Amino acid sequence: MKKFWLAVTLALCSLVSVAQVSPAVKAEQHKSTLTIVMINPDNPEQSAGCSATAVAPHVILTAEHCNVENGLLYLNQNSRPFTMGLEVKEKYFDKNDHMLLVVPGVKFKHFVDYDASKVRTAVQGEHIYFYGNPDLMMDQYREGYASGTMNFKNSEEEVNAAGPFTLFAVSLVPGDSGSAVFSETDGQLIGITTWGIADGKFLGSYPLQFTQAQIDQAEGKGNFVYIPDSRPRTTVTVQSRPQVRIVKTDNVLVFLFAIFLVCFVIQAFGRFAKSLLLLLWNILKKISKFRLVKKD
């Protein structure tokens, strides 16, 4: 009988040692996840669509490469026209492709606790999960694990970050950038999405490096607070769906139209010239025939 209870105790201990994050914690993290679109109202072509996480009533954590200078912020919208644009009062960067946005014009009811003293990176083999917005398809949940680390020496894309980053075996696409990565062990925030490696088969995340002073100031616990804009810009209509990277195609379209126009003009001129030559030929034939008849 003693052996039976010993076995039960050991089994319970093993369950505790591999205990996962409670549904309540995941639910709060889920509600804190946002779809964000940033658009420059003076130049709507400058736009970006990403994922983000609320970390305080007026503060959002996302990737720095999602930043648009002088951009208005649109929350949880994935189709145009985007409405209720919010002014970003302040931005904080940790120089590792992470950004804190202070948005006084909105108050988040759900947010993830972000404490610099609790920040850590994932260990190899650690299981993770995240909520993202691939291609701005909102509210998509995925799981994976930390497969190792990687370091980009050269990259075609410029990000304000350097050094090694953690690689996670989980799929992602543009639009997932900025999404928070959580540990399946304790629910701790352990990364923000920056890279999609090998055509999006792996997620790359640099270590979070914000100081507690930056976090406190963003959350309004520093020397001053931010006042909501009394005259916010509310509506911006864009002609193309926002993406993390914008490719200008205006010059290509103008070039193709010019080629079409030239071909059309040449073809039309050819038909006109042919008709004109036939008319002249017929006139000349009639004149020649008239002269022959008159001579006889």
Buried (B, 14 or more C-beta within 10 A) or exposed (E): EEEEEEEEEEEEEEEEEEEBBEEEBBEBBEBBBBBBBBBBBEEBBBBBBBBBBBBBBBBBBBBBBBBBEEBBBBBEBBEBEBEBBBBBBBEBBBEBBBBBBBBBBBEBEEBBEBEBEEBBBBEEEBBBBBBBBBEBEBEBEBEBBBBEBEEBEEEEEEBBBEEBBBBBBBBBBBBBBBBBBBBBBBBBBBBBBBBBBEEBEBBBBBBBBBEEEBBBBBBBEEEEEBEBBEEEEEEBEBEEEBBBEBEEEEEEEEEEEEEEEEEEEEEEEEEEEEEEEEEEEEEEEEEEEEEEEEEE
